[in-house]
Amino acid sequence: MPFPSKKKKRAKYSLQVAHLDSQPSSFGTLSVAIPCTILENVQKPQLRTYVVGQLARTLTIFKVDEIVLYAQDHKENTNDGLDDPTITFLTRLLQYLETPQYLRRHLFPMSEDLKYAGLLNPIDAPHHLRKDEWLPWREGVILKEEQNGVYMVDIGLDQLAKVKTQETVTIGERVTVSLGKSKQQECLGGSLCLKTTPRKEGGLYWGYQVRVASALSKTWEECPYEGGYDRVIGTSERGKSVDDPSFRLAPCRHLLLVFGGRRGLEYDACRDEKLFVQGVGRHWSVDELFHDYINVCPFQGSRTIRTEEAVMIALSRLQPFLYQ
C-alpha cells in the first residue's frame, strides 16, 4: 500500500465579504492615556509582553482610537521620552500588534522587544483581514514604483495592488488602500485614502494610534484632533462613583480618558512640572484638571487595581454612556 503524499495541495478560496459590526456614526473618537510606568513592577520579559498584549486587546475590544503613553518624570531634551527603553518597548509592541500580520515583516525588523510577541493572542481587529475576506479597504505597504504616480502595494492578497496617487509617498510606507466595492477584478487596483475613511464611510473600527507625551499635561495639550479634546475624564478611587444616579457623560466628539500609575493620578499630576508650578495639589485639587473625575470600581476587593485592569474596567463601565 503506497504511503500518502506529504505534499499538501494549495487550498482554493474565493473572496468573501467580511461581516463586521459597524460603529455608531454619532460617536466621535475615544482616547486613553496611561503612564509609561505601567511595567515598572513587572520583571520578566515574557510577563511584560503579556501585559502589553492584554492592553492591546482591551483597546481593540472597546474601539479605542488613540493610546497616549505619558512620562511621569518630565525632563527637558528627552525627545518626548522616546529614548526611554520602557516607552520604546511599549510603543513598538503596541504598534506591532495593531499592524495586520501580513505587513509586519515589511515594517518591523528583528528586535529584542518583539522576542515574545508570537506568544500573544492577536487583536483580530476589522482591518486584520484574511486572504479570503473582502472589504472596500485594506492596509498595505508600498513596495515599488512602476511609473510616475503608480505604485505596487502589498495588501495581503496573492497579487499586489496597483495604486495611483498624486501624493508624495515613500517605499516601505504603510498606507490605507481603497479598492472599491467590486471584488471581481482581473487587475487589482485602487487608490490611497485616509486611515479614517473606513470609519467615516463604512462605520468600521480601523485600529488605534500610539502617541507619546513627555508629561501628563502634554496628553491633552498636544491633542492631534482639531479643536482639542472637548471632554477629559480622570479616573481615581477618590472620584465620583459611576454608580451614582446623577452621573452622566455629556455628548462630545473627542473624549480622553486618563489613568494614573501605581500611586494614583494625584501623584502623577503632582510630578508634572508644569502642573506643579500652577499649584496643582497645593492651591487647587487634581480633580479640577478634568471635566469629570470618576471612580469606576467603588467596591474593589483588592488594595490596588493595576493600570491595565483599570483600563478594561473603566471602558466596560463607560461603554453604555458612550453609545447611548
C-alpha positions in Angstrom: 0.0 0.0 0.0 1.6 3.3 -1.0 2.2 5.9 1.6 0.1 9.1 1.3 1.8 12.0 -0.3 3.2 14.6 2.1 2.7 17.4 -0.3 -0.3 19.5 0.7 -2.5 20.8 -2.1 -2.9 24.5 -2.0 -6.4 25.3 -0.8 -8.7 27.1 -3.2 -10.6 30.0 -1.9 -12.8 32.8 -3.1 -13.1 36.2 -1.6 -16.0 36.5 0.9 -17.3 39.8 2.1 -16.3 40.3 5.7 -19.3 40.8 8.0 -18.3 43.2 10.8 -20.2 45.3 13.3 -20.3 49.0 12.4 -19.7 51.8 14.9 -22.5 54.3 15.6 -21.8 57.3 13.4 -22.9 59.7 16.2 -19.9 58.8 18.4 -16.6 60.7 17.9 -13.1 59.5 18.9 -12.0 57.8 22.1 -8.5 58.2 23.5 -6.9 56.6 26.5 -3.8 58.0 28.4 -1.7 55.8 30.7 1.7 56.3 32.4 4.8 54.7 31.0 5.4 53.2 34.4 2.7 50.5 33.8 5.5 47.9 33.6 7.7 49.2 36.4 7.0 46.2 38.8 6.8 43.6 36.0 10.2 41.9 35.9 10.1 39.0 33.4 10.2 40.0 29.7 7.5 37.3 29.0 5.2 38.9 31.5 5.9 42.4 30.3 5.0 41.3 26.8 1.8 39.6 28.0 0.7 42.8 29.9 1.1 44.9 26.7 -0.8 42.2 24.7 -3.7 42.3 27.1 -3.8 46.1 26.9 -3.8 46.0 23.1 -6.7 43.6 23.1 -8.6 45.8 25.5 -8.1 48.9 23.3 -9.4 47.0 20.3 -12.4 45.4 22.0 -13.6 48.8 23.1 -12.7 50.6 19.9 -10.1 53.0 21.3 -8.8 55.3 18.6 -5.7 56.6 20.4 -3.4 55.4 23.2 -1.2 58.1 24.8 1.8 57.0 26.8 2.9 59.8 29.2 6.1 60.1 31.1 5.9 60.8 34.8 9.3 62.5 35.3 9.3 65.4 32.8 12.9 66.3 31.8 14.0 68.7 29.1 15.7 67.5 25.9 14.5 63.9 26.3 12.9 63.7 22.8 9.4 63.4 24.3 10.6 60.2 26.2 11.4 58.3 23.1 14.8 57.5 24.5 13.3 55.7 27.5 13.6 51.9 27.0 10.2 51.3 28.6 8.4 53.7 26.3 10.2 52.3 23.3 9.1 48.8 24.3 5.5 49.8 24.9 5.3 51.9 21.7 6.9 49.2 19.4 4.9 46.3 20.8 1.5 48.2 20.7 2.2 49.3 17.1 3.3 45.8 16.2 0.1 44.2 17.5 -2.1 46.8 15.8 -0.4 46.1 12.4 -2.0 43.4 10.2 0.1 40.2 10.3 0.9 40.3 6.6 2.5 43.7 6.9 4.7 43.1 9.9 7.7 41.7 8.0 7.8 44.8 6.0 7.5 47.3 8.8 9.3 45.7 11.8 12.9 44.5 11.7 14.0 41.9 14.2 14.1 43.3 17.7 14.5 42.1 21.3 11.3 43.9 22.2 9.4 41.6 19.9 11.0 38.4 21.1 7.9 37.0 22.8 5.3 38.7 20.6 4.5 35.4 18.9 3.0 34.1 22.2 0.3 36.8 22.3 -3.3 36.5 21.2 -4.0 38.5 18.1 -6.2 41.6 18.5 -8.2 40.4 15.4 -9.3 43.9 14.5 -11.5 44.6 11.4 -8.5 45.7 9.4 -6.7 42.4 10.1 -8.3 40.8 7.1 -7.7 37.2 6.0 -6.9 36.3 2.4 -10.4 35.1 1.7 -12.1 38.2 3.2 -13.1 41.3 1.2 -13.7 44.8 2.3 -13.5 48.0 0.2 -10.4 49.0 2.1 -7.2 47.2 3.1 -4.0 48.2 4.9 -0.9 47.9 2.7 2.8 48.7 2.3 4.3 50.4 -0.8 6.8 48.0 -2.3 7.9 49.7 -5.5 7.1 52.4 -8.1 6.0 51.2 -11.5 6.0 54.6 -13.1 5.3 58.2 -12.1 2.4 58.1 -9.6 1.8 54.3 -9.9 2.9 52.1 -7.1 2.7 48.4 -6.3 1.3 47.8 -2.8 1.2 44.6 -0.8 -2.3 44.3 0.7 -2.1 40.7 1.9 -3.5 39.0 -1.2 -1.8 36.8 -3.7 -1.4 39.6 -6.1 -0.1 43.1 -5.5 -2.4 46.1 -5.9 -1.6 48.8 -8.4 -2.3 52.1 -6.8 -2.3 55.6 -8.5 -1.7 58.6 -6.4 -0.5 62.2 -6.8 0.6 62.4 -3.2 4.3 62.1 -2.1 4.8 58.6 -0.7 7.9 56.5 0.1 8.8 52.9 -0.4 8.1 50.9 2.7 5.4 53.3 3.9 2.2 51.9 5.4 -1.0 53.1 3.6 -4.7 52.6 3.5 -5.9 51.5 0.1 -9.5 51.9 -1.2 -10.3 49.1 -3.6 -13.9 49.9 -4.5 -17.0 47.8 -3.8 -16.4 45.2 -6.5 -14.2 42.2 -5.6 -14.2 40.8 -9.1 -11.2 42.5 -10.6 -8.8 41.0 -13.1 -6.2 43.5 -12.3 -6.3 44.5 -8.6 -6.2 48.3 -8.5 -7.2 51.1 -6.1 -6.3 54.5 -4.7 -4.9 55.8 -1.4 -7.2 57.1 1.2 -7.1 58.4 4.8 -7.0 55.9 7.6 -10.2 57.4 8.9 -12.1 56.7 5.6 -13.2 53.1 6.6 -14.8 54.5 9.7 -16.4 57.6 8.1 -17.7 55.7 5.1 -18.2 52.2 6.4 -18.6 52.7 10.2 -15.7 50.3 10.8 -13.2 50.5 13.7 -9.8 50.7 12.0 -7.2 50.3 14.8 -5.6 52.7 17.2 -2.7 55.2 17.0 0.1 55.4 19.6 1.3 58.8 20.8 4.0 59.6 23.4 3.7 62.6 25.7 6.6 63.9 27.8 4.3 64.7 30.7 0.7 64.3 31.9 -0.3 67.8 30.9 1.0 67.1 27.4 -1.6 64.4 26.9 -4.3 67.0 26.3 -2.2 69.9 25.2 -0.8 68.0 22.2 -4.1 66.6 21.1 -3.9 65.7 17.4 -7.6 66.5 16.7 -8.7 69.9 15.5 -10.1 71.9 18.5 -8.6 69.5 21.0 -10.4 67.1 23.4 -13.8 68.5 24.3 -14.1 66.1 27.3 -11.3 64.9 29.5 -12.1 62.4 32.3 -9.7 61.4 35.1 -10.0 58.1 37.0 -9.3 57.7 40.7 -10.6 55.8 43.7 -11.3 59.3 45.1 -13.5 60.2 42.2 -17.3 60.2 41.9 -18.8 56.7 41.5 -20.2 55.9 38.1 -22.9 54.1 40.0 -24.2 57.5 41.3 -27.6 58.0 39.7 -26.7 61.6 38.9 -23.6 60.6 36.8 -24.0 61.4 33.1 -21.5 61.6 30.3 -22.0 64.8 28.3 -22.0 64.4 24.5 -18.6 65.0 22.9 -16.6 64.5 19.7 -13.2 63.8 21.2 -13.0 62.1 24.6 -9.8 61.5 26.6 -9.8 59.0 29.5 -6.8 59.5 31.8 -5.4 56.8 34.1 -2.8 57.1 36.8 0.0 54.8 37.8 0.5 52.6 40.8 0.3 55.5 43.2 -2.7 57.1 41.6 -3.5 60.0 39.3 -3.0 62.5 42.1 0.6 61.5 42.5 1.2 61.7 38.7 -0.3 65.2 38.5 2.0 66.5 41.3 5.0 65.0 39.4 4.2 67.1 36.3 6.5 70.1 36.4 4.0 72.5 34.7 1.1 71.4 36.8 3.1 71.7 40.0 4.1 75.3 39.1 0.5 76.1 38.5 -0.3 74.9 42.1 -1.9 71.5 41.5 -2.1 69.6 44.8 -1.4 72.8 46.8 -3.7 75.6 45.8 -6.2 73.6 43.9 -7.1 69.9 43.7 -6.3 67.4 40.9 -9.9 66.8 40.1 -10.2 70.4 38.8 -8.0 69.4 35.9 -10.8 67.3 34.4 -14.4 67.7 33.3 -15.2 64.5 35.2 -13.3 62.7 38.0 -14.7 59.2 38.4 -14.3 56.0 40.3 -15.1 53.1 38.0 -14.8 50.4 40.7 -16.1 51.8 44.0 -16.4 48.4 45.8 -13.0 46.9 44.9 -11.8 44.0 47.0 -8.0 44.4 46.3 -6.0 47.2 47.8 -4.8 48.1 44.3 -6.1 47.9 40.8 -3.4 47.6 38.1 -3.5 50.2 35.3 -4.2 47.6 32.6 -7.0 46.2 34.8 -8.4 49.7 35.4 -8.5 50.4 31.6 -10.7 47.4 31.0 -12.9 48.1 34.0 -13.4 51.7 33.0 -14.1 51.1 29.4 -16.6 48.4 30.2 -18.4 50.6 32.8 -18.5 53.6 30.4 -19.5 51.9 27.2 -23.2 52.2 27.9 -22.7 56.0 28.3 -20.6 56.3 25.2 -23.1 54.7 22.9 -26.4 55.7 24.5 
